[in-house]
Amino acid sequence: MRILYFSRNYTPHDFRFLNSLSKTEHKIFYLKLEANQRQVEDRPVPENVQQIPWAGGQRDFRWSDLPRFVLDFRRIVNRVKPDIIHAGPIQTCAFISVLSGFRPILTKSWGYDLVKDADSSKWMQWVTRYTLKRSAFFTSDANVTRDKAVSFGMNPENVVIFPWGVNIERFAPRKKVSSQKSKVKGRKSMTLFCSRTWEEIYGVDVLAKAFVKVAGVNPDVNLILLGGGSKGTKIRRILMNGGVMDRVHFGGQVGQRELPRWYHMADVYISPSHVDGSSVSLLEALACGMPSIVSDIAGNKEWIEEGVNGWTFRDGDADDLAEKILYAIKNRSLFKKISTSARMTAEERADWKKNFDKLLDAYNTVITRER
Protein backbone atom coordinates (compact mmCIF):
# COMPACT_ATOMS: atom_id res chain seq x y z
CA MET A 1 0.00 0.00 0.00
CA ARG A 2 1.21 3.52 -0.84
CA ILE A 3 0.17 6.01 1.84
CA LEU A 4 0.45 9.79 1.57
CA TYR A 5 0.43 11.29 5.08
CA PHE A 6 -0.42 15.00 4.91
CA SER A 7 -0.27 17.05 8.11
CA ARG A 8 -0.13 20.65 9.20
CA ASN A 9 3.31 20.36 10.77
CA TYR A 10 5.84 17.99 12.27
CA THR A 11 4.86 17.49 15.90
CA PRO A 12 5.38 14.66 18.41
CA HIS A 13 2.00 13.34 17.28
CA ASP A 14 3.12 13.26 13.65
CA PHE A 15 6.33 11.49 14.64
CA ARG A 16 4.31 8.86 16.47
CA PHE A 17 2.17 8.13 13.40
CA LEU A 18 5.04 8.24 10.91
CA ASN A 19 7.37 6.16 13.07
CA SER A 20 4.81 3.38 13.40
CA LEU A 21 3.89 3.54 9.72
CA SER A 22 7.57 3.34 8.76
CA LYS A 23 7.80 -0.05 10.45
CA THR A 24 5.06 -1.56 8.31
CA GLU A 25 5.44 -3.05 4.84
CA HIS A 26 3.76 -0.02 3.30
CA LYS A 27 5.41 2.79 1.31
CA ILE A 28 5.02 6.05 3.26
CA PHE A 29 5.19 9.59 1.88
CA TYR A 30 4.99 12.69 4.07
CA LEU A 31 3.83 16.18 3.17
CA LYS A 32 3.93 19.15 5.57
CA LEU A 33 1.66 22.18 5.17
CA GLU A 34 3.42 24.76 7.37
CA ALA A 35 6.86 25.66 8.66
CA ASN A 36 7.89 24.47 12.12
CA GLN A 37 5.82 25.85 14.98
CA ARG A 38 6.64 26.24 18.66
CA GLN A 39 5.88 22.68 19.64
CA VAL A 40 9.21 20.86 19.82
CA GLU A 41 9.90 17.59 18.04
CA ASP A 42 13.61 16.91 18.19
CA ARG A 43 13.50 13.51 16.54
CA PRO A 44 14.10 13.38 12.77
CA VAL A 45 11.53 12.14 10.28
CA PRO A 46 11.75 8.33 10.59
CA GLU A 47 13.69 6.24 8.12
CA ASN A 48 11.65 4.68 5.34
CA VAL A 49 9.44 7.79 5.24
CA GLN A 50 9.94 9.97 2.17
CA GLN A 51 9.29 13.63 2.94
CA ILE A 52 8.30 15.44 -0.23
CA PRO A 53 9.18 19.09 -0.90
CA TRP A 54 6.36 21.09 -2.44
CA ALA A 55 4.80 24.57 -2.56
CA GLY A 56 3.79 24.39 1.11
CA GLY A 57 5.83 23.88 4.24
CA GLN A 58 7.57 27.27 4.10
CA ARG A 59 5.37 29.44 6.35
CA ASP A 60 1.98 29.50 8.10
CA PHE A 61 -0.94 28.64 5.84
CA ARG A 62 -2.92 31.54 4.34
CA TRP A 63 -6.18 31.18 2.44
CA SER A 64 -4.66 33.08 -0.47
CA ASP A 65 -2.30 30.08 -0.87
CA LEU A 66 -5.16 27.67 -1.47
CA PRO A 67 -5.34 27.68 -5.31
CA ARG A 68 -1.57 27.31 -5.67
CA PHE A 69 -1.39 24.57 -3.04
CA VAL A 70 -4.24 22.57 -4.59
CA LEU A 71 -2.54 22.63 -8.01
CA ASP A 72 0.80 21.55 -6.59
CA PHE A 73 -0.88 18.90 -4.45
CA ARG A 74 -2.36 17.41 -7.61
CA ARG A 75 1.16 17.28 -9.05
CA ILE A 76 2.37 15.41 -5.96
CA VAL A 77 -0.52 12.95 -6.18
CA ASN A 78 0.19 12.24 -9.85
CA ARG A 79 3.82 11.61 -8.99
CA VAL A 80 3.35 9.52 -5.84
CA LYS A 81 0.23 7.64 -7.00
CA PRO A 82 -0.95 6.83 -3.45
CA ASP A 83 -3.55 4.20 -2.66
CA ILE A 84 -4.88 6.38 0.15
CA ILE A 85 -4.33 9.86 1.54
CA HIS A 86 -4.30 10.30 5.31
CA ALA A 87 -4.88 14.02 5.97
CA GLY A 88 -5.72 16.45 8.77
CA PRO A 89 -6.59 18.94 10.20
CA ILE A 90 -9.95 19.04 8.46
CA GLN A 91 -10.10 22.63 7.23
CA THR A 92 -6.56 22.72 5.82
CA CYS A 93 -4.82 19.47 4.87
CA ALA A 94 -7.96 17.38 4.42
CA PHE A 95 -9.72 20.21 2.53
CA ILE A 96 -6.78 20.59 0.13
CA SER A 97 -6.78 16.81 -0.39
CA VAL A 98 -10.48 16.78 -1.18
CA LEU A 99 -10.15 19.72 -3.60
CA SER A 100 -7.42 17.85 -5.46
CA GLY A 101 -10.04 15.36 -6.65
CA PHE A 102 -8.17 12.33 -5.31
CA ARG A 103 -10.08 9.54 -3.58
CA PRO A 104 -10.07 7.79 -1.14
CA ILE A 105 -9.18 10.15 1.71
CA LEU A 106 -8.99 9.24 5.38
CA THR A 107 -9.55 12.48 7.30
CA LYS A 108 -8.00 12.82 10.75
CA SER A 109 -9.31 15.32 13.28
CA TRP A 110 -6.84 17.04 15.59
CA GLY A 111 -9.53 17.95 18.10
CA TYR A 112 -9.36 21.73 17.87
CA ASP A 113 -10.40 21.65 14.19
CA LEU A 114 -13.84 20.34 15.20
CA VAL A 115 -14.30 21.55 18.76
CA LYS A 116 -13.14 25.10 18.01
CA ASP A 117 -12.40 25.94 14.37
CA ALA A 118 -15.43 24.32 12.74
CA ASP A 119 -17.86 26.80 14.31
CA SER A 120 -15.65 29.88 14.09
CA SER A 121 -17.42 31.19 10.95
CA LYS A 122 -19.92 30.20 8.27
CA TRP A 123 -17.01 29.68 5.89
CA MET A 124 -15.35 27.20 8.26
CA GLN A 125 -18.65 25.43 8.78
CA TRP A 126 -19.00 25.02 5.03
CA VAL A 127 -15.40 23.83 4.60
CA THR A 128 -15.83 21.31 7.41
CA ARG A 129 -19.07 19.91 6.01
CA TYR A 130 -17.72 19.82 2.43
CA THR A 131 -14.60 17.94 3.50
CA LEU A 132 -16.24 15.38 5.75
CA LYS A 133 -18.96 14.49 3.24
CA ARG A 134 -16.23 13.67 0.73
CA SER A 135 -14.04 11.68 3.13
CA ALA A 136 -14.06 7.91 2.77
CA PHE A 137 -13.23 7.48 6.43
CA PHE A 138 -12.82 9.61 9.54
CA THR A 139 -10.66 9.06 12.60
CA SER A 140 -10.18 10.97 15.81
CA ASP A 141 -9.08 10.36 19.36
CA ALA A 142 -12.24 11.18 21.33
CA ASN A 143 -15.99 10.70 21.25
CA VAL A 144 -16.58 14.44 21.48
CA THR A 145 -14.95 14.96 18.08
CA ARG A 146 -16.63 11.90 16.61
CA ASP A 147 -20.06 13.29 17.53
CA LYS A 148 -19.14 16.68 16.10
CA ALA A 149 -18.00 15.13 12.82
CA VAL A 150 -21.27 13.23 12.46
CA SER A 151 -23.20 16.47 13.06
CA PHE A 152 -21.30 17.94 10.08
CA GLY A 153 -22.34 15.10 7.80
CA MET A 154 -19.74 12.39 8.32
CA ASN A 155 -21.24 8.92 7.87
CA PRO A 156 -21.10 7.33 11.36
CA GLU A 157 -20.47 3.93 9.77
CA ASN A 158 -17.16 5.22 8.39
CA VAL A 159 -15.69 6.40 11.68
CA VAL A 160 -13.09 4.89 13.96
CA ILE A 161 -12.15 6.34 17.33
CA PHE A 162 -8.90 5.50 19.06
CA PRO A 163 -6.74 7.49 21.48
CA TRP A 164 -3.44 8.37 19.85
CA GLY A 165 -1.85 7.08 23.01
CA VAL A 166 1.71 7.21 24.28
CA ASN A 167 4.75 5.03 24.61
CA ILE A 168 3.98 3.56 28.03
CA GLU A 169 7.51 2.20 28.32
CA ARG A 170 9.05 5.68 28.01
CA PHE A 171 6.37 7.37 30.07
CA ALA A 172 6.25 5.24 33.18
CA PRO A 173 6.14 5.73 36.96
CA ARG A 174 9.41 6.40 38.65
CA LYS A 175 10.16 5.92 42.30
CA LYS A 176 10.64 9.41 43.59
CA VAL A 177 13.41 10.35 45.90
CA SER A 178 12.03 11.25 49.30
CA SER A 179 10.05 14.47 49.05
CA GLN A 180 11.80 17.72 49.81
CA LYS A 181 11.04 18.90 53.29
CA SER A 182 9.86 22.45 53.63
CA LYS A 183 11.26 24.98 56.01
CA VAL A 184 8.25 24.32 58.23
CA LYS A 185 8.89 21.23 60.28
CA GLY A 186 6.64 18.31 59.49
CA ARG A 187 5.50 19.55 56.09
CA LYS A 188 6.58 18.53 52.63
CA SER A 189 6.66 20.55 49.46
CA MET A 190 4.27 19.93 46.56
CA THR A 191 5.22 20.53 42.94
CA LEU A 192 2.59 21.15 40.29
CA PHE A 193 3.37 20.59 36.61
CA CYS A 194 1.87 21.87 33.36
CA SER A 195 3.23 21.32 29.85
CA ARG A 196 0.46 22.99 27.85
CA THR A 197 1.35 25.65 25.27
CA TRP A 198 0.78 29.25 26.35
CA GLU A 199 -2.06 29.94 23.93
CA GLU A 200 -5.63 31.02 24.63
CA ILE A 201 -7.23 27.59 24.13
CA TYR A 202 -4.99 25.91 26.71
CA GLY A 203 -5.88 28.16 29.65
CA VAL A 204 -2.46 28.41 31.30
CA ASP A 205 -3.46 31.89 32.52
CA VAL A 206 -6.21 30.19 34.55
CA LEU A 207 -3.58 28.01 36.21
CA ALA A 208 -1.42 31.08 36.90
CA LYS A 209 -4.32 32.78 38.71
CA ALA A 210 -5.10 29.63 40.67
CA PHE A 211 -1.47 29.18 41.68
CA VAL A 212 -1.32 32.72 43.08
CA LYS A 213 -4.31 31.87 45.27
CA VAL A 214 -2.86 28.54 46.39
CA ALA A 215 0.57 30.03 47.12
CA GLY A 216 -1.07 32.65 49.31
CA VAL A 217 -2.45 29.88 51.50
CA ASN A 218 0.31 27.28 51.36
CA PRO A 219 4.01 28.27 51.39
CA ASP A 220 5.14 24.80 50.29
CA VAL A 221 3.73 24.67 46.76
CA ASN A 222 5.84 25.12 43.62
CA LEU A 223 4.97 25.16 39.93
CA ILE A 224 6.79 23.96 36.82
CA LEU A 225 5.69 25.44 33.50
CA LEU A 226 7.06 24.18 30.22
CA GLY A 227 6.78 25.67 26.76
CA GLY A 228 5.82 29.17 25.76
CA GLY A 229 3.45 31.02 23.47
CA SER A 230 1.69 34.25 22.63
CA LYS A 231 0.15 34.56 26.12
CA GLY A 232 3.55 34.53 27.82
CA THR A 233 3.48 38.21 28.81
CA LYS A 234 0.01 37.86 30.35
CA ILE A 235 0.94 34.71 32.28
CA ARG A 236 4.17 36.16 33.65
CA ARG A 237 2.36 39.36 34.67
CA ILE A 238 -0.19 37.35 36.67
CA LEU A 239 2.56 35.48 38.46
CA MET A 240 4.65 38.60 39.04
CA ASN A 241 1.75 40.66 40.38
CA GLY A 242 0.87 37.75 42.65
CA GLY A 243 4.38 37.73 44.09
CA VAL A 244 5.04 34.07 43.26
CA MET A 245 7.67 34.25 40.51
CA ASP A 246 10.31 32.79 42.83
CA ARG A 247 8.18 29.67 43.22
CA VAL A 248 7.75 29.02 39.49
CA HIS A 249 10.30 27.22 37.34
CA PHE A 250 10.09 27.97 33.62
CA GLY A 251 11.49 24.97 31.77
CA GLY A 252 11.15 26.44 28.27
CA GLN A 253 10.86 24.24 25.22
CA VAL A 254 11.65 20.62 26.06
CA GLY A 255 12.40 17.94 23.49
CA GLN A 256 10.65 14.59 23.55
CA ARG A 257 13.75 12.77 24.76
CA GLU A 258 13.84 14.85 27.93
CA LEU A 259 10.12 15.10 28.60
CA PRO A 260 9.59 12.03 30.85
CA ARG A 261 12.02 13.27 33.51
CA TRP A 262 10.04 16.52 33.83
CA TYR A 263 6.94 14.55 34.76
CA HIS A 264 9.01 12.73 37.36
CA MET A 265 10.02 16.02 38.99
CA ALA A 266 6.44 16.83 39.95
CA ASP A 267 3.65 15.50 42.15
CA VAL A 268 0.49 16.62 40.33
CA TYR A 269 -0.20 17.27 36.64
CA ILE A 270 -2.56 20.08 35.69
CA SER A 271 -4.27 20.77 32.35
CA PRO A 272 -6.50 23.87 32.30
CA SER A 273 -7.29 23.51 28.58
CA HIS A 274 -10.54 24.89 27.18
CA VAL A 275 -10.35 22.68 24.06
CA ASP A 276 -9.10 19.10 23.77
CA GLY A 277 -9.85 15.68 22.44
CA SER A 278 -7.80 13.02 24.19
CA SER A 279 -4.90 15.18 25.37
CA VAL A 280 -1.63 13.37 24.77
CA SER A 281 0.06 15.29 27.60
CA LEU A 282 -2.67 14.05 29.95
CA LEU A 283 -2.09 10.49 28.72
CA GLU A 284 1.64 10.93 29.37
CA ALA A 285 0.87 12.04 32.92
CA LEU A 286 -1.44 9.06 33.47
CA ALA A 287 1.23 6.71 32.12
CA CYS A 288 3.70 8.23 34.60
CA GLY A 289 1.23 7.50 37.39
CA MET A 290 0.61 11.16 38.19
CA PRO A 291 -2.58 12.34 39.89
CA SER A 292 -4.10 14.90 37.51
CA ILE A 293 -6.32 17.94 37.92
CA VAL A 294 -7.96 18.89 34.62
CA SER A 295 -10.71 21.14 33.28
CA ASP A 296 -14.11 19.45 33.05
CA ILE A 297 -14.36 19.61 29.25
CA ALA A 298 -15.74 16.55 27.46
CA GLY A 299 -12.38 15.28 26.18
CA ASN A 300 -10.85 15.26 29.67
CA LYS A 301 -13.89 13.64 31.28
CA GLU A 302 -13.44 10.66 28.96
CA TRP A 303 -10.21 9.96 30.88
CA ILE A 304 -10.47 11.32 34.41
CA GLU A 305 -12.82 9.74 36.92
CA GLU A 306 -13.31 12.05 39.87
CA GLY A 307 -11.34 10.88 42.89
CA VAL A 308 -10.21 7.69 41.15
CA ASN A 309 -7.33 8.71 38.89
CA GLY A 310 -7.54 12.48 39.38
CA TRP A 311 -9.93 15.39 39.73
CA THR A 312 -11.72 17.89 37.49
CA PHE A 313 -12.49 21.57 37.99
CA ARG A 314 -14.90 23.92 36.26
CA ASP A 315 -13.37 25.03 32.98
CA GLY A 316 -12.00 28.57 33.21
CA ASP A 317 -12.68 28.87 36.95
CA ALA A 318 -9.41 29.73 38.72
CA ASP A 319 -11.07 29.67 42.15
CA ASP A 320 -12.36 26.14 41.64
CA LEU A 321 -8.96 25.01 40.36
CA ALA A 322 -7.29 26.51 43.44
CA GLU A 323 -9.73 24.65 45.69
CA LYS A 324 -8.99 21.35 43.93
CA ILE A 325 -5.23 21.89 44.28
CA LEU A 326 -5.60 22.62 48.00
CA TYR A 327 -7.83 19.55 48.36
CA ALA A 328 -5.16 17.41 46.69
CA ILE A 329 -2.49 18.79 49.02
CA LYS A 330 -4.57 17.95 52.07
CA ASN A 331 -5.21 14.44 50.78
CA ARG A 332 -1.73 13.33 49.78
CA SER A 333 -2.42 10.01 51.46
CA LEU A 334 -4.63 9.17 48.47
CA PHE A 335 -1.84 9.69 45.94
CA LYS A 336 -0.52 6.13 45.97
CA LYS A 337 -3.93 4.68 45.16
CA ILE A 338 -4.67 7.35 42.55
CA SER A 339 -1.25 6.86 40.97
CA THR A 340 -1.89 3.14 40.57
CA SER A 341 -5.27 3.83 38.99
CA ALA A 342 -3.78 6.43 36.65
CA ARG A 343 -1.16 4.00 35.38
CA MET A 344 -3.80 1.30 34.94
CA THR A 345 -5.90 3.69 32.84
CA ALA A 346 -2.94 4.32 30.55
CA GLU A 347 -2.09 0.63 30.20
CA GLU A 348 -5.67 -0.32 29.37
CA ARG A 349 -6.58 2.52 26.99
CA ALA A 350 -3.58 4.69 26.06
CA ASP A 351 -0.98 2.21 24.83
CA TRP A 352 -0.02 3.48 21.38
CA LYS A 353 1.29 0.10 20.23
CA LYS A 354 -2.15 -1.42 20.74
CA ASN A 355 -4.13 1.53 19.42
CA PHE A 356 -2.13 1.90 16.22
CA ASP A 357 -3.57 -1.35 14.85
CA LYS A 358 -6.97 0.36 14.60
CA LEU A 359 -5.51 2.80 12.08
CA LEU A 360 -4.12 -0.01 9.94
CA ASP A 361 -7.53 -1.70 10.05
CA ALA A 362 -9.12 1.55 8.84
CA TYR A 363 -6.67 1.75 5.92
CA ASN A 364 -7.45 -1.80 4.91
CA THR A 365 -11.20 -1.23 5.19
CA VAL A 366 -11.03 1.80 2.90
CA ILE A 367 -8.73 0.23 0.32
CA THR A 368 -10.72 -3.01 0.19
CA ARG A 369 -13.95 -1.14 -0.28
CA GLU A 370 -12.49 1.08 -3.03
CA ARG A 371 -11.14 -1.92 -4.93
Residue pairs with C-beta under 8 A, 6 or more apart in sequence:
1 26
1 27
1 83
1 84
1 363
1 367
2 26
2 27
2 29
2 80
2 81
2 82
2 83
2 84
3 21
3 26
3 27
3 28
3 29
3 82
3 83
3 84
3 85
3 86
3 363
4 29
4 30
4 31
4 76
4 77
4 80
4 82
4 84
4 85
4 86
4 87
5 14
5 17
5 18
5 21
5 28
5 29
5 30
5 31
5 49
5 86
5 87
6 30
6 31
6 33
6 85
6 86
6 87
6 88
6 93
6 94
6 96
6 97
7 14
7 30
7 31
7 32
7 33
7 87
7 88
7 93
8 32
8 33
8 34
8 61
8 88
8 89
8 92
8 93
8 110
9 32
9 33
9 34
9 35
9 36
9 37
9 39
10 32
10 36
10 41
10 45
11 37
11 39
11 41
12 39
12 40
12 41
12 256
12 280
13 110
13 164
13 280
14 41
15 41
15 43
15 45
15 46
15 256
16 164
16 165
16 167
16 352
17 86
17 164
17 359
18 28
18 30
18 45
18 46
18 49
19 43
19 46
20 352
20 356
21 28
21 49
22 28
22 46
22 47
22 48
22 49
23 48
24 360
27 50
28 48
28 49
28 50
29 49
29 50
29 51
29 52
29 80
29 82
30 45
30 49
30 50
30 51
30 52
31 51
31 52
31 54
31 56
31 57
31 73
31 76
32 51
32 56
32 57
33 56
33 57
33 61
33 69
33 92
33 93
33 96
34 56
34 57
34 59
34 60
34 61
35 57
35 58
35 59
35 60
38 197
38 227
38 228
38 229
38 253
39 197
39 227
40 253
40 254
40 255
40 256
41 255
41 256
42 255
42 256
42 257
43 255
43 256
43 257
45 51
52 76
52 80
54 72
54 73
54 75
54 76
55 65
55 68
55 69
55 72
56 65
56 69
56 72
61 92
66 96
66 99
69 96
70 96
70 99
70 100
73 96
73 97
73 99
73 100
74 100
74 101
74 102
77 85
77 100
77 102
82 102
83 367
84 104
84 105
84 106
84 136
84 363
84 366
84 367
85 97
85 102
85 104
85 105
85 106
86 106
86 108
86 363
87 93
87 94
87 96
87 97
87 105
87 106
87 107
87 108
88 94
88 107
88 108
88 109
88 110
88 113
89 108
89 109
89 110
89 112
89 113
89 117
90 107
90 109
90 113
90 114
90 117
90 118
90 127
90 128
90 131
90 132
91 113
91 117
91 118
91 124
91 127
91 128
91 131
94 105
94 107
94 108
94 131
94 135
95 127
95 130
95 131
97 105
97 107
98 105
98 130
98 131
98 134
98 135
103 134
103 136
103 370
104 136
104 137
104 366
104 367
104 369
104 370
105 134
105 135
105 136
105 137
106 135
106 136
106 137
106 138
106 139
106 362
106 363
106 366
107 131
107 132
107 135
107 137
107 138
107 139
108 138
108 139
108 140
109 138
109 139
109 140
109 141
109 145
109 149
109 277
110 277
111 140
111 141
111 142
111 145
111 275
111 276
111 277
111 278
111 299
112 201
112 275
113 128
114 128
114 140
114 145
114 148
114 149
114 152
115 144
115 145
115 148
115 275
115 276
115 277
115 299
116 201
116 275
117 124
117 128
118 124
118 125
118 128
118 148
118 152
119 125
125 152
128 152
129 152
129 153
132 138
132 149
132 152
132 153
132 154
133 153
133 154
135 154
135 158
136 158
136 366
136 369
136 370
137 158
137 159
137 160
137 362
137 365
137 366
138 146
138 149
138 154
138 158
138 159
138 160
139 159
139 160
139 161
139 162
139 359
139 362
140 146
140 149
140 159
140 161
140 277
141 161
141 162
141 163
141 164
141 277
141 278
142 161
142 163
142 276
142 277
142 278
142 298
142 299
142 302
143 161
143 298
143 302
144 277
144 298
144 299
144 302
145 277
145 299
146 159
146 161
149 159
150 156
150 159
160 358
160 359
160 361
160 362
162 355
162 358
162 359
163 278
163 283
163 349
163 350
163 355
164 278
164 280
164 283
164 352
164 355
165 280
165 283
165 349
165 350
165 351
165 352
165 353
165 354
165 355
165 356
166 280
166 283
166 284
166 287
166 346
166 350
166 351
166 352
167 352
167 353
168 287
168 346
168 347
168 350
168 351
168 352
170 260
171 260
171 263
171 283
171 284
171 287
171 288
171 346
172 260
172 287
172 288
172 289
172 343
173 288
173 289
173 339
173 343
174 264
174 288
176 264
179 188
179 189
179 267
180 188
180 189
181 187
181 188
181 189
182 188
182 189
182 219
182 220
183 219
184 219
184 220
187 220
188 220
188 332
189 220
189 221
189 222
190 218
190 220
190 221
190 222
190 267
190 268
190 328
190 329
190 332
191 221
191 222
191 223
191 224
191 265
191 266
191 267
191 268
192 211
192 221
192 222
192 223
192 224
192 266
192 267
192 268
192 269
192 270
192 325
193 223
193 224
193 226
193 262
193 263
193 265
193 266
193 267
193 268
193 269
193 270
193 285
193 290
194 204
194 207
194 223
194 224
194 225
194 226
194 269
194 270
194 271
194 272
195 226
195 227
195 254
195 259
195 262
195 281
196 202
196 203
196 204
196 227
196 271
196 272
196 273
196 281
197 204
197 227
197 228
197 229
198 204
198 227
198 228
198 229
198 230
198 231
198 232
198 235
199 229
199 230
199 231
200 230
200 231
200 274
201 273
201 274
201 275
202 229
202 271
202 272
202 273
202 274
202 275
203 272
203 273
203 274
203 295
203 315
203 316
204 225
204 229
204 231
204 235
204 272
205 231
205 234
205 235
205 238
206 272
206 295
206 316
206 317
206 318
206 321
207 223
207 270
207 272
207 318
207 321
208 235
208 238
208 239
208 242
209 238
209 242
209 318
209 322
210 272
210 318
210 319
210 321
210 322
210 325
211 221
211 223
211 239
211 242
211 244
211 248
211 322
211 325
212 238
212 239
212 241
212 242
212 243
212 244
213 318
213 319
213 322
214 221
214 322
214 325
214 326
214 329
215 221
215 242
215 244
215 247
216 242
217 326
218 326
218 329
221 247
221 325
221 329
222 247
222 248
222 249
223 244
223 247
223 248
223 249
224 248
224 249
224 251
224 262
224 265
224 266
225 235
225 248
225 249
225 250
225 251
226 251
226 252
226 253
226 254
226 262
227 251
227 252
227 253
227 254
228 252
228 253
236 245
239 245
239 248
251 262
254 262
259 284
260 284
260 288
263 269
263 284
263 285
263 288
263 290
264 288
266 290
267 290
267 291
267 335
268 290
268 291
268 292
268 293
268 325
268 328
269 281
269 282
269 285
269 288
269 290
269 291
269 292
269 293
270 292
270 293
270 294
270 321
270 325
271 279
271 281
271 282
271 292
271 293
271 294
271 295
271 300
272 294
272 295
272 315
272 316
272 321
273 279
273 294
273 295
273 297
273 300
274 295
274 297
274 315
274 316
275 297
276 282
276 297
276 299
276 300
277 299
278 299
278 302
278 303
278 350
279 294
279 299
279 300
279 303
282 292
282 294
282 300
282 303
282 304
283 303
283 346
283 350
285 292
285 342
286 292
286 303
286 309
286 342
286 343
286 345
286 346
286 350
287 343
287 346
287 347
287 350
288 342
288 343
289 339
289 340
289 342
289 343
290 339
290 342
291 309
291 310
291 311
291 328
291 334
291 335
291 338
291 339
291 342
292 304
292 309
292 310
292 311
292 342
293 310
293 311
293 312
293 313
293 321
293 324
293 325
293 328
294 300
294 303
294 304
294 310
294 311
294 312
294 313
295 312
295 313
295 314
295 315
295 316
296 312
296 313
296 314
296 315
297 315
300 312
301 312
303 309
303 345
303 349
304 310
304 311
304 312
305 341
306 312
307 334
307 338
308 338
308 341
309 338
309 341
309 342
309 344
309 345
310 338
310 342
311 324
311 327
311 328
312 324
313 320
313 321
313 323
313 324
314 320
